[in-house]
């Protein structure tokens, strides 16, 4: 085996290990802070905006002419007219976003967390229905909230969104100061979560 092949093999193994750690961490948590970019008011200058949301993780594997690939999504809900909702809905092909999932720590050596970069989409039609099934499985109380939306005076237009993960960074200071590993995910616009049409 050539030196180049050995190095490629080590990189691939490192990516797989990082993705495994990231997916375990994301699967054991359910709240993320997502950052979007856009105007706060109509006709105002675009600015970064952060929002805290519940998320449900969805992972699919696909196989095509490029081989087996992992498609990772974080499904989240929110008011369609919220700032982050408007920012995401403004892009028909998705908009670039970043997110972080972490906890509060007293000791820096205990710090662990995940950073995520990707594109976010508002889901509609079949895509929304499939994602809603994933979301309500993770958060059963949402089903009851939807039934009681009128009596509880909840917003009539709840948006369902998908963050398609393209790159991740996993921080674990237990492995050393500023212990940080990165990995990428393969995603194409036409895949859109493998959940059907209506992703706009």
C-alpha positions as CSV (number, residue, x, y, z in Angstrom):
1,X,0.0,0.0,0.0
2,X,1.4,3.4,-0.9
3,X,2.0,6.2,1.6
4,X,-0.8,8.2,0.0
5,X,-3.2,5.3,0.4
6,X,-2.3,4.8,4.0
7,X,-2.8,8.5,4.7
8,X,-6.2,8.5,2.9
9,X,-7.2,5.5,5.0
10,X,-6.2,7.2,8.2
11,X,-8.2,10.3,7.3
12,X,-11.2,8.2,6.4
13,X,-11.0,6.4,9.7
14,X,-10.7,9.6,11.6
15,X,-13.7,11.1,9.8
16,X,-15.8,8.0,10.6
17,X,-14.7,8.1,14.3
18,X,-15.6,11.8,14.5
19,X,-19.0,11.3,12.8
20,X,-19.8,8.5,15.2
21,X,-18.9,10.7,18.2
22,X,-20.9,13.6,16.8
23,X,-24.0,11.5,16.1
24,X,-23.9,9.9,19.6
25,X,-23.7,13.4,21.1
26,X,-26.5,14.9,19.0
27,X,-28.7,11.9,19.6
28,X,-28.4,12.3,23.3
29,X,-29.3,16.0,23.2
30,X,-32.3,17.9,21.8
31,X,-31.7,21.6,22.0
32,X,-29.5,23.6,19.7
33,X,-28.7,27.2,19.0
34,X,-29.0,28.0,15.3
35,X,-27.5,31.1,13.7
36,X,-29.1,32.5,10.5
37,X,-28.4,35.7,8.6
38,X,-30.9,38.2,7.3
39,X,-32.8,41.4,8.0
40,X,-34.6,41.9,11.3
41,X,-37.1,44.3,9.7
42,X,-38.2,44.7,6.1
43,X,-35.7,46.6,4.1
44,X,-33.2,46.7,7.0
45,X,-29.6,45.5,6.6
46,X,-29.0,41.8,7.2
47,X,-27.4,40.8,10.5
48,X,-26.6,37.5,12.2
49,X,-29.4,36.1,14.4
50,X,-29.3,33.3,16.9
51,X,-32.3,31.2,18.2
52,X,-32.6,28.3,20.5
53,X,-34.8,25.4,19.2
54,X,-35.6,21.8,19.9
55,X,-34.3,19.4,17.2
56,X,-34.7,15.8,16.1
57,X,-31.9,14.0,14.3
58,X,-32.4,12.1,11.1
59,X,-29.7,10.0,9.5
60,X,-29.9,8.2,6.2
61,X,-27.4,6.3,4.1
62,X,-27.5,6.4,0.3
63,X,-25.6,4.6,-2.3
64,X,-25.0,5.8,-5.8
65,X,-22.2,6.1,-8.4
66,X,-20.0,7.9,-5.8
67,X,-20.4,5.1,-3.2
68,X,-22.1,5.0,0.1
69,X,-22.8,8.3,1.7
70,X,-24.3,9.5,5.0
71,X,-27.0,12.2,4.9
72,X,-27.5,13.9,8.2
73,X,-30.3,16.3,9.1
74,X,-31.5,18.2,12.2
75,X,-35.2,18.8,12.0
76,X,-36.6,21.8,14.0
77,X,-39.8,23.7,14.3
78,X,-40.7,27.3,14.9
79,X,-43.1,30.1,14.0
80,X,-43.0,30.6,10.3
81,X,-42.8,34.4,10.8
82,X,-40.0,34.2,13.4
83,X,-36.8,35.9,12.4
84,X,-34.9,32.6,11.8
85,X,-38.0,31.2,10.1
86,X,-38.1,34.1,7.6
87,X,-34.4,33.9,7.1
88,X,-34.5,30.2,6.2
89,X,-37.7,30.6,4.0
90,X,-36.0,33.3,2.0
91,X,-33.8,30.9,0.2
92,X,-35.4,28.5,-2.3
93,X,-32.3,26.4,-2.5
94,X,-31.6,26.6,1.3
95,X,-29.6,29.1,3.2
96,X,-26.2,28.7,4.9
97,X,-26.5,28.4,8.7
98,X,-24.4,27.3,11.7
99,X,-25.5,25.7,14.9
100,X,-24.1,24.5,18.2
101,X,-25.1,21.9,20.8
102,X,-23.4,22.0,24.2
103,X,-24.0,22.2,27.9
104,X,-22.9,24.4,30.9
105,X,-19.7,23.4,32.5
106,X,-17.8,24.6,35.6
107,X,-14.5,23.0,34.6
108,X,-13.0,23.7,31.2
109,X,-11.6,20.2,31.1
110,X,-15.1,18.8,31.0
111,X,-16.2,20.8,28.0
112,X,-17.8,18.9,25.1
113,X,-19.9,20.1,22.3
114,X,-20.7,20.0,18.6
115,X,-20.6,22.7,16.0
116,X,-22.6,22.3,12.8
117,X,-22.5,24.0,9.4
118,X,-24.9,23.4,6.6
119,X,-27.9,24.6,4.7
120,X,-31.4,25.0,6.2
121,X,-34.7,24.6,4.3
122,X,-38.3,25.2,5.1
123,X,-40.2,21.9,4.5
124,X,-43.6,21.6,2.8
125,X,-45.9,18.9,1.4
126,X,-44.6,15.3,1.6
127,X,-41.3,16.5,2.9
128,X,-42.9,18.2,5.8
129,X,-45.1,15.2,6.7
130,X,-42.1,12.9,6.7
131,X,-40.1,15.2,8.9
132,X,-43.0,15.8,11.2
133,X,-43.2,12.1,11.9
134,X,-39.5,12.2,13.0
135,X,-40.1,15.3,15.1
136,X,-43.2,14.1,16.9
137,X,-41.5,10.7,17.6
138,X,-38.7,12.6,19.4
139,X,-41.2,15.0,21.1
140,X,-44.5,13.3,21.6
141,X,-46.0,16.3,23.4
142,X,-46.0,18.2,20.1
143,X,-48.8,16.0,18.8
144,X,-51.0,17.1,21.7
145,X,-50.0,20.7,21.3
146,X,-51.1,20.6,17.7
147,X,-54.5,19.2,18.7
148,X,-54.9,22.0,21.3
149,X,-53.4,24.8,19.1
150,X,-56.7,26.7,18.9
151,X,-57.5,26.6,22.7
152,X,-54.0,27.4,23.6
153,X,-53.9,30.2,21.0
154,X,-50.7,28.9,19.5
155,X,-49.5,30.4,16.2
156,X,-51.5,29.1,13.3
157,X,-48.5,28.7,10.9
158,X,-45.8,26.5,12.5
159,X,-42.9,26.1,10.2
160,X,-40.9,22.8,10.0
161,X,-37.3,23.1,8.9
162,X,-34.3,20.9,8.1
163,X,-30.7,21.7,8.7
164,X,-28.8,19.6,6.2
165,X,-25.4,19.0,7.8
166,X,-22.4,19.5,5.6
167,X,-19.6,19.9,8.2
168,X,-19.2,19.2,11.9
169,X,-16.7,19.9,14.6
170,X,-16.6,17.9,17.9
171,X,-14.9,19.4,20.9
172,X,-13.9,17.2,23.8
173,X,-11.4,18.7,26.2
174,X,-11.1,15.3,27.9
175,X,-8.7,14.3,25.1
176,X,-6.6,17.5,25.6
177,X,-6.7,21.2,25.7
178,X,-8.9,22.5,22.9
179,X,-9.5,19.0,21.7
180,X,-11.3,19.4,18.4
181,X,-12.0,17.1,15.5
182,X,-13.7,17.9,12.2
183,X,-15.6,15.8,9.7
184,X,-17.8,16.4,6.6
185,X,-21.0,14.9,5.4
186,X,-22.0,14.5,1.8
187,X,-25.2,16.2,0.8
188,X,-26.7,17.2,-2.5
189,X,-29.5,19.7,-3.0
190,X,-31.7,17.1,-4.8
191,X,-31.6,14.8,-1.8
192,X,-33.2,17.2,0.6
193,X,-33.5,14.8,3.4
194,X,-34.7,11.9,1.2
195,X,-38.2,12.7,2.2
196,X,-40.0,13.6,-0.9
197,X,-41.0,16.8,-2.7
198,X,-42.0,20.2,-1.4
199,X,-38.8,21.5,0.0
200,X,-39.2,25.2,-0.4
